[in-house]
Amino acid sequence: MKETSFTVIADIARLARRAFDARARTIGVTRPQWQVLVVLNRHEGVNQGGLADLLDVEPITVCRMVDRLQEADLVERRPDPADRRSWRLFLTPKAGELLAQLRPMVEQLEAEAFEGIGQAEREAVLTALTRLRNNLAPRATSKVVLNG
């Protein structure tokens, strides 16, 4: 049976997760923690429900993850001025330092994955993958509460 683009993408994602996990473990961070930190870095000030939507996980899962990240002084909850029942999430300076440590690991992993592939092909791959993601992204992202 001929491979499809989705099976290749799934294989790449699985192999990349495995390689990332092995590297990140050396500095004491898990992939789910890294994902939360990266999403918060892009959407700082999001509430927990919005973060759950962005991560495509259940709100209770995000709550537990944020609890652990807050205990590790990587995330802080601040009251939402528009909703007393809600919290906005922000990265701490310690999280910024951790993300800075992870960046070279991610860049090295990407360099290994793209070994033997020229810059023009890399850009074409990124363009195509971005378009695929955008085509599949839920159209209902308006319910995600971002900075404001």
C-alpha positions as semicolon CSV with decimal commas, in nm:
position;residue;x (nm);y (nm);z (nm)
1;M;0,000;0,000;0,000
2;K;0,129;0,344;-0,092
3;E;0,213;0,584;0,190
4;T;-0,002;0,891;0,225
5;S;0,113;1,235;0,329
6;F;-0,075;1,190;0,657
7;T;0,110;0,869;0,747
8;V;0,443;1,037;0,672
9;I;0,345;1,342;0,881
10;A;0,234;1,114;1,167
11;D;0,564;0,924;1,152
12;I;0,763;1,248;1,152
13;A;0,564;1,379;1,450
14;R;0,616;1,056;1,645
15;L;0,990;1,045;1,574
16;A;1,031;1,415;1,653
17;R;0,843;1,374;1,984
18;R;1,064;1,080;2,080
19;A;1,385;1,268;1,993
20;F;1,268;1,584;2,170
21;D;1,166;1,393;2,483
22;A;1,510;1,236;2,511
23;R;1,684;1,574;2,484
24;A;1,445;1,774;2,703
25;R;1,468;1,513;2,977
26;T;1,832;1,617;3,026
27;I;1,718;1,957;3,159
28;G;1,416;1,825;3,347
29;V;1,125;1,929;3,127
30;T;0,860;1,714;2,961
31;R;0,717;1,770;2,615
32;P;0,369;1,858;2,752
33;Q;0,528;2,118;2,981
34;W;0,728;2,257;2,689
35;Q;0,412;2,273;2,477
36;V;0,231;2,473;2,746
37;L;0,525;2,711;2,779
38;V;0,552;2,762;2,402
39;V;0,178;2,826;2,367
40;L;0,184;3,068;2,661
41;N;0,483;3,242;2,509
42;R;0,273;3,305;2,197
43;H;-0,054;3,378;2,381
44;E;0,051;3,524;2,713
45;G;-0,249;3,637;2,915
46;V;-0,479;3,363;2,786
47;N;-0,716;3,210;3,040
48;Q;-0,706;2,840;3,129
49;G;-1,006;2,756;2,910
50;G;-0,845;2,929;2,614
51;L;-0,518;2,746;2,680
52;A;-0,705;2,414;2,685
53;D;-0,857;2,500;2,347
54;L;-0,519;2,599;2,204
55;L;-0,361;2,274;2,328
56;D;-0,665;2,065;2,231
57;V;-0,690;1,908;2,578
58;E;-0,952;1,904;2,850
59;P;-0,962;2,203;3,089
60;I;-0,892;1,980;3,391
61;T;-0,574;1,859;3,221
62;V;-0,459;2,217;3,170
63;C;-0,542;2,301;3,530
64;R;-0,317;2,020;3,655
65;M;-0,038;2,114;3,415
66;V;-0,055;2,479;3,516
67;D;-0,059;2,378;3,884
68;R;0,271;2,191;3,835
69;L;0,423;2,472;3,627
70;Q;0,320;2,725;3,890
71;E;0,478;2,513;4,165
72;A;0,797;2,509;3,956
73;D;0,781;2,891;3,928
74;L;0,741;2,876;3,549
75;V;0,385;3,012;3,521
76;E;0,189;3,260;3,725
77;R;-0,185;3,303;3,748
78;R;-0,317;3,656;3,765
79;P;-0,680;3,750;3,828
80;D;-0,876;3,836;3,516
81;P;-0,996;4,195;3,561
82;A;-1,304;4,121;3,349
83;D;-1,405;3,798;3,528
84;R;-1,341;3,734;3,898
85;R;-1,378;3,357;3,845
86;S;-1,107;3,342;3,579
87;W;-0,728;3,354;3,582
88;R;-0,493;3,483;3,314
89;L;-0,169;3,293;3,264
90;F;0,177;3,447;3,228
91;L;0,529;3,311;3,201
92;T;0,780;3,388;3,473
93;P;1,140;3,494;3,402
94;K;1,244;3,139;3,495
95;A;1,024;3,007;3,211
96;G;1,194;3,245;2,970
97;E;1,531;3,104;3,077
98;L;1,406;2,748;3,027
99;L;1,271;2,829;2,681
100;A;1,608;2,984;2,596
101;Q;1,776;2,656;2,701
102;L;1,535;2,452;2,489
103;R;1,574;2,664;2,176
104;P;1,916;2,524;2,076
105;M;1,786;2,170;2,133
106;V;1,493;2,233;1,902
107;E;1,716;2,401;1,644
108;Q;1,959;2,106;1,652
109;L;1,674;1,858;1,613
110;E;1,539;2,057;1,319
111;A;1,885;2,070;1,160
112;E;1,914;1,691;1,191
113;A;1,567;1,639;1,046
114;F;1,642;1,865;0,748
115;E;1,991;1,724;0,684
116;G;2,056;1,709;0,309
117;I;1,759;1,931;0,227
118;G;1,836;2,271;0,075
119;Q;1,702;2,603;0,199
120;A;1,451;2,642;-0,085
121;E;1,307;2,296;-0,013
122;R;1,294;2,371;0,360
123;E;1,096;2,688;0,293
124;A;0,863;2,500;0,057
125;V;0,804;2,230;0,320
126;L;0,727;2,491;0,587
127;T;0,493;2,677;0,352
128;A;0,307;2,358;0,260
129;L;0,283;2,237;0,621
130;T;0,162;2,577;0,738
131;R;-0,106;2,573;0,470
132;L;-0,210;2,219;0,572
133;R;-0,233;2,328;0,936
134;N;-0,437;2,633;0,844
135;N;-0,671;2,423;0,628
136;L;-0,733;2,183;0,915
137;A;-0,739;2,434;1,202
138;P;-1,075;2,470;1,369
139;R;-1,262;2,771;1,247
140;A;-1,411;2,823;1,593
141;T;-1,103;2,982;1,750
142;S;-1,301;3,296;1,828
143;K;-1,399;3,143;2,166
144;V;-1,033;3,149;2,275
145;V;-0,981;3,449;2,501
146;L;-0,643;3,605;2,432
147;N;-0,487;3,927;2,558
148;G;-0,797;4,125;2,619
